[in-house]
Structures are given as structure tokens and as C-alpha cells.
Amino acid sequence: MTTLRFNPDLADLLQQHAERGRTDITAADIRAYAAIMARHTAADQLCSDGATAVHDVP
């Protein structure tokens, strides 16, 4: 299985969040989710989950 990995910059995520104007999700939620995703999307982690190739998408 080939995996495409998106690695957005935290500042970009926070800016997108601010532009959306959502009140049900906080900037702290965005930071927490980004941290979780960073921990679980390392290439070795994805390969141990069955990925045979990991490609970063700019």
C-alpha cells in the first residue's frame, strides 16, 4: 500500500482555523491534533501499519 503523507505547517493550520471562524474548535484543539498526527505519521510508523511506500505531498 502506498501512503500519501500531508505535513501542513502548524502556522498554516492555525491561520486556516482563524479564517473559518469556527467556535466549536479552539486553537488548542488544532495544536493538539497536529501533535497527535505528527506522532502517528512517521514513515516507520506508517510502514509498520502496512504501508510499503510513503510519499510526502507538498
N, C-alpha and C positions, 0 to 999 in steps of 0.2 A: 504494500500500500504506500503510495506517495502522499506525503503530507505537505500542505502549503501553510507556512507559518507567517502570520502578520505580527509585526512587532511595533505597534504605534508608540510614539513618544508620549510620555505622561503629560507633558505640557499641551500637546495637541488634544489628548483625550479631555483634559480639563477645560480647554477652550471650547471644544465641541459641546461639552456638557453645559457650559455657561450660555452658549448661543441657543441651546434648546430651551432653556428656561424652565426645566422640569423641577418641581419642588418635592417630588416623591423620592428622588435620588440626590444624595449630597455629594459634595466634592470628596469627602472622606470615603464614601462608598466607591467612588471611582478609583481612588488611590488603593483601597483595599483589594478591589477586584483586579487591578493591574498587578499588584504584588502576587496575588494568587496565580494569575496567568503566567507571570514570569517564572514562578517556581515550577509550574507544571508543563512548560513548553520548551524546556531544554531539549536539544536534539537527542541526547542519550535517553531521556525520559520518554520521548515520543517513540524512539526505536524499541525501547523495552515494552511499549504498549502495542507494538506490531508494525510500526512504520518501517519501510525499507529504504526510504529516501525522505529527506526533509529539505524543503526549498523555502528560503526567505523571500517574501514578496515585499518589494519596496513600497 
